[in-house]
Amino acid sequence: MGANHAHGHGHGHLTDAGRHRGRLAGVLAISGSVMLAQLAGALLSGSVALLADAGHMLTDTAGIALALVAITLAARPATAKWTFGLARAEILAAAVNAAVLFGLGAYVLYEAVSRLTLAAPPQIATGSMLVFGAIGLVGNLVSMLLLVRVQGESLNMRGAFLEVATDALTSLGVIAAALVAQLTGFTRADSIVAVLIGLLIVPRALKLLHSAVNVLLEAAPAHIDLDEVRAHIMGVPHVRAVHDLHAWTLTSGMAVLTAHVVVEEECFADGHAPQMLDALQECLSGHFDLQHSTFQLEPPTHVQHEQPAHA
């Protein structure tokens, strides 16, 4: 005879990112405004570095908008069809954001390298480039202040912070290129800075994409060592074996674990099984901060009814 125990929270709660919806909305307004200003500046100045910065801001704006939509969906309660609610929509948004960001970085690198190979690079209006680079820097510094204290709490908050932090650096690069071109006439500085912007964008996009894909493929959470979890479960009195042990991340801040735990036959005979469930839950929540776990308790004789065991 088996028993199941689920402990934790309702699935209709706000995710980690959801608690900071107001901050994301503020960053969205700033990013959208700066992006439009920088796009106008790129068209006026002819700067590929400023165009790259505007393109990155466009990605920021789209990514944050996706995050806000995902947070709204994630806050909806579970249903008979969506038994965990729509919490994982946040991770889908992060994956889309990272993929688009990677595409932008690749385009920036292509355009900048193409300009560097020209015998006579296009002329740029350095004054306009300098002004709009400064606008971008101020906007991104304000966004960073909004996100810096909460950027470690979810993939989308981390992604948003990384994007505005990268944009602050790229705005500094645009300003530096404008000053170099203005003071020395070396207009290739614009394309060189654009290459550097592309090299900043691509690895960050890949890192965010890797984190999102790990969640989507249900890899074990980085902070949970299943061998250690197994050892702790085996250390609970009356436990004989553990199999079908799985852990994954549903969405940011929500790790889930399931396991089949073989306990001594006497636990069922003397009614001790409920206490075993409490002991297992307390063990995992105390050592691994796991607030949602499900256990199936089995007597040793149940093994003949099991499918081939997983890890």
C-alpha positions as CSV (number, residue, x, y, z in Angstrom):
1,M,0.0,0.0,0.0
2,G,1.4,3.4,-1.0
3,A,0.8,6.8,0.4
4,N,1.3,10.2,-1.1
5,H,2.2,13.4,0.6
6,A,2.2,16.8,-1.1
7,H,3.2,19.8,0.9
8,G,3.6,23.4,-0.1
9,H,1.7,26.2,-1.6
10,G,-1.2,26.9,-3.9
11,H,-0.1,27.2,-7.5
12,G,-1.9,30.4,-8.1
13,H,0.6,32.4,-6.1
14,L,2.9,35.1,-7.5
15,T,6.2,33.9,-8.7
16,D,9.4,35.5,-7.5
17,A,9.4,37.9,-10.5
18,G,5.7,38.6,-10.0
19,R,6.4,40.3,-6.6
20,H,8.4,42.9,-8.6
21,R,5.9,43.6,-11.4
22,G,6.0,47.3,-10.6
23,R,9.8,47.5,-11.1
24,L,9.6,45.7,-14.4
25,A,6.9,48.0,-15.6
26,G,9.1,51.0,-14.7
27,V,12.0,49.5,-16.6
28,L,9.7,48.8,-19.5
29,A,8.7,52.4,-19.7
30,I,12.3,53.6,-19.5
31,S,13.6,51.1,-22.0
32,G,10.9,51.9,-24.5
33,S,11.6,55.6,-24.3
34,V,15.3,55.2,-24.6
35,M,15.0,52.8,-27.5
36,L,12.9,55.3,-29.5
37,A,15.4,58.1,-28.7
38,Q,18.4,56.0,-29.7
39,L,16.8,54.8,-32.9
40,A,16.1,58.4,-33.9
41,G,19.7,59.2,-33.0
42,A,21.1,56.3,-35.1
43,L,19.2,57.5,-38.1
44,L,20.4,61.1,-37.6
45,S,24.0,60.2,-36.9
46,G,24.5,57.2,-39.1
47,S,26.2,55.4,-36.2
48,V,26.1,51.6,-36.3
49,A,27.1,51.5,-32.6
50,L,24.1,53.6,-31.7
51,L,21.9,51.5,-33.9
52,A,23.2,48.4,-32.1
53,D,22.4,50.0,-28.8
54,A,18.9,50.9,-30.0
55,G,18.4,47.4,-31.2
56,H,19.5,46.0,-27.8
57,M,17.1,48.3,-26.1
58,L,14.3,47.1,-28.5
59,T,15.1,43.5,-27.3
60,D,15.0,44.7,-23.7
61,T,11.6,46.3,-24.2
62,A,10.2,43.2,-25.9
63,G,11.8,40.9,-23.3
64,I,10.4,42.8,-20.4
65,A,7.0,43.0,-22.0
66,L,7.1,39.2,-22.4
67,A,8.1,38.9,-18.8
68,L,5.1,41.0,-17.6
69,V,2.7,39.0,-19.7
70,A,4.2,35.7,-18.4
71,I,4.0,36.9,-14.8
72,T,0.3,37.7,-15.3
73,L,-0.3,34.2,-16.7
74,A,1.8,32.7,-13.9
75,A,-0.5,34.3,-11.2
76,R,-3.5,32.5,-12.5
77,P,-4.8,29.6,-10.3
78,A,-4.3,26.0,-11.3
79,T,-7.1,24.2,-13.2
80,A,-8.0,20.6,-14.0
81,K,-6.1,21.0,-17.3
82,W,-3.2,23.2,-16.1
83,T,-2.5,21.5,-12.8
84,F,0.4,23.7,-12.0
85,G,-1.2,26.8,-13.4
86,L,0.7,28.7,-16.0
87,A,3.8,29.3,-13.9
88,R,6.2,28.0,-16.5
89,A,5.1,30.8,-19.0
90,E,7.8,32.9,-17.2
91,I,10.5,30.5,-18.4
92,L,9.2,30.4,-21.9
93,A,9.4,34.2,-22.0
94,A,13.0,34.0,-20.8
95,A,13.9,31.5,-23.5
96,V,12.3,33.6,-26.3
97,N,14.0,36.7,-24.9
98,A,17.4,35.0,-24.9
99,A,16.9,33.7,-28.5
100,V,16.0,37.1,-29.9
101,L,18.9,38.7,-28.0
102,F,21.3,36.2,-29.5
103,G,20.0,36.9,-33.0
104,L,20.4,40.7,-32.5
105,G,24.0,40.2,-31.3
106,A,24.9,38.1,-34.4
107,Y,23.4,40.8,-36.6
108,V,25.3,43.6,-34.9
109,L,28.6,41.7,-35.3
110,Y,27.9,41.1,-39.0
111,E,27.1,44.8,-39.7
112,A,30.0,46.1,-37.8
113,V,32.5,43.8,-39.4
114,S,31.1,44.6,-42.8
115,R,31.7,48.3,-42.2
116,L,35.3,47.7,-40.9
117,T,36.1,46.0,-44.2
118,L,35.1,49.0,-46.3
119,A,37.9,51.2,-47.7
120,A,36.0,54.3,-46.7
121,P,33.7,53.8,-43.7
122,P,30.5,55.9,-43.7
123,Q,30.6,59.3,-42.1
124,I,28.8,59.8,-38.8
125,A,27.4,62.8,-37.0
126,T,29.4,62.6,-33.8
127,G,27.5,65.3,-32.0
128,S,24.2,63.5,-32.3
129,M,25.8,60.2,-31.5
130,L,27.2,61.7,-28.3
131,V,23.9,63.2,-27.1
132,F,21.9,60.1,-27.7
133,G,24.6,57.9,-26.2
134,A,24.3,60.0,-23.0
135,I,20.5,59.6,-23.0
136,G,20.9,55.9,-23.2
137,L,23.4,55.8,-20.3
138,V,21.2,57.8,-18.0
139,G,18.1,55.7,-18.8
140,N,19.9,52.4,-18.2
141,L,21.5,53.6,-14.9
142,V,18.0,54.4,-13.6
143,S,16.8,50.9,-14.7
144,M,19.7,49.3,-13.0
145,L,18.8,51.0,-9.8
146,L,15.3,49.6,-10.0
147,L,16.5,46.0,-10.6
148,V,19.8,45.6,-8.8
149,R,18.4,44.5,-5.4
150,V,16.0,41.9,-6.9
151,Q,18.0,40.6,-10.0
152,G,18.9,37.3,-8.3
153,E,15.3,36.2,-7.6
154,S,14.2,34.8,-11.0
155,L,15.4,34.2,-14.5
156,N,13.4,37.1,-15.9
157,M,14.6,39.5,-13.3
158,R,18.2,38.4,-13.9
159,G,17.7,38.6,-17.6
160,A,16.3,42.1,-17.3
161,F,19.1,43.3,-15.1
162,L,21.8,41.8,-17.4
163,E,20.2,43.5,-20.4
164,V,20.1,47.0,-18.8
165,A,23.6,46.6,-17.3
166,T,24.9,45.6,-20.7
167,D,23.1,48.5,-22.3
168,A,24.7,50.9,-19.8
169,L,28.1,49.5,-20.9
170,T,27.2,49.8,-24.5
171,S,26.0,53.4,-24.0
172,L,29.4,54.2,-22.5
173,G,31.0,52.6,-25.5
174,V,28.9,54.7,-27.9
175,I,29.9,57.9,-26.0
176,A,33.6,56.8,-26.1
177,A,33.4,56.1,-29.9
178,A,31.7,59.5,-30.5
179,L,34.4,61.3,-28.6
180,V,37.2,59.4,-30.4
181,A,35.7,60.1,-33.8
182,Q,35.0,63.7,-33.0
183,L,38.5,64.5,-31.6
184,T,40.6,62.4,-33.9
185,G,38.5,61.7,-37.0
186,F,38.9,58.0,-36.6
187,T,35.3,57.0,-37.5
188,R,36.1,53.3,-37.5
189,A,35.8,53.6,-33.7
190,D,32.0,53.4,-34.2
191,S,32.2,50.0,-35.9
192,I,34.8,48.8,-33.3
193,V,32.5,49.7,-30.5
194,A,29.6,47.9,-32.3
195,V,31.7,44.7,-32.5
196,L,32.3,45.0,-28.7
197,I,28.6,45.5,-28.1
198,G,27.9,42.3,-30.1
199,L,30.5,40.4,-28.1
200,L,28.8,41.5,-24.9
201,I,25.4,40.5,-26.1
202,V,26.0,37.0,-27.4
203,P,27.5,35.3,-24.3
204,R,24.9,36.8,-22.0
205,A,22.1,35.6,-24.3
206,L,23.6,32.1,-24.4
207,K,23.9,32.0,-20.6
208,L,20.3,33.0,-20.1
209,L,19.1,30.6,-22.8
210,H,21.0,27.8,-21.2
211,S,19.4,28.5,-17.8
212,A,15.9,28.6,-19.4
213,V,16.5,25.4,-21.4
214,N,17.6,23.6,-18.3
215,V,14.3,24.4,-16.7
216,L,12.3,23.5,-19.8
217,L,14.1,20.1,-20.0
218,E,13.5,19.6,-16.3
219,A,17.1,19.3,-15.2
220,A,17.6,19.0,-11.5
221,P,17.9,22.5,-9.8
222,A,21.5,23.7,-9.5
223,H,21.2,24.0,-5.7
224,I,19.9,20.4,-5.2
225,D,22.3,17.4,-5.3
226,L,20.2,14.3,-5.7
227,D,22.9,12.1,-4.3
228,E,22.8,14.2,-1.2
229,V,19.0,14.2,-1.1
230,R,19.0,10.4,-1.4
231,A,21.5,10.1,1.5
232,H,19.3,12.3,3.7
233,I,16.2,10.3,2.9
234,M,18.0,7.1,3.6
235,G,19.1,8.5,7.0
236,V,15.4,8.8,8.1
237,P,14.6,5.9,10.5
238,H,12.7,3.0,9.0
239,V,13.6,3.9,5.4
240,R,14.9,0.8,3.4
241,A,15.4,2.2,-0.1
242,V,14.6,5.2,-2.4
243,H,13.9,5.0,-6.2
244,D,12.2,7.1,-8.9
245,L,13.7,10.2,-7.3
246,H,13.2,13.2,-9.5
247,A,13.7,17.0,-8.9
248,W,13.0,19.8,-11.3
249,T,12.3,23.5,-11.4
250,L,8.7,24.4,-12.3
251,T,9.5,28.1,-12.5
252,S,11.9,30.5,-10.7
253,G,11.8,29.9,-7.0
254,M,9.6,26.8,-7.3
255,A,11.5,23.5,-7.0
256,V,9.6,20.3,-7.1
257,L,10.6,16.8,-5.9
258,T,9.0,13.4,-6.1
259,A,10.2,10.0,-4.8
260,H,9.2,6.5,-4.0
261,V,10.4,5.6,-0.6
262,V,10.5,2.0,0.6
263,V,9.9,1.7,4.4
264,E,9.7,-1.2,6.8
265,E,6.5,-3.2,6.7
266,E,5.8,-2.4,10.4
267,C,5.2,1.3,9.5
268,F,2.0,0.3,7.8
269,A,1.0,-2.3,10.4
270,D,1.3,0.0,13.4
271,G,0.0,3.2,11.6
272,H,3.4,4.9,11.6
273,A,3.2,5.8,7.9
274,P,1.9,9.4,8.5
275,Q,4.7,10.2,10.9
276,M,7.2,8.9,8.2
277,L,5.7,11.4,5.7
278,D,6.2,14.2,8.2
279,A,9.8,13.2,8.9
280,L,10.6,13.0,5.2
281,Q,9.1,16.4,4.5
282,E,10.8,18.0,7.4
283,C,14.1,16.5,6.3
284,L,14.0,18.0,2.8
285,S,12.5,21.3,3.7
286,G,15.1,21.8,6.4
287,H,18.1,20.8,4.4
288,F,17.2,21.7,0.9
289,D,14.6,24.4,1.2
290,L,12.1,22.2,-0.8
291,Q,8.6,23.3,0.0
292,H,6.8,21.1,-2.6
293,S,7.6,17.4,-2.5
294,T,5.5,14.3,-3.1
295,F,6.4,10.9,-1.6
296,Q,4.9,7.5,-2.3
297,L,5.6,5.2,0.6
298,E,5.9,1.5,-0.2
299,P,6.4,-1.7,1.7
300,P,9.3,-3.9,0.6
301,T,6.9,-6.4,-1.0
302,H,5.6,-3.7,-3.4
303,V,8.6,-4.0,-5.6
304,Q,7.1,-6.7,-7.8
305,H,4.3,-4.2,-8.8
306,E,6.7,-1.5,-9.8
307,Q,7.8,-0.6,-13.3
308,P,11.6,-0.7,-13.8
309,A,12.9,1.9,-11.4
310,H,14.5,5.1,-12.5
311,A,17.3,6.8,-10.7
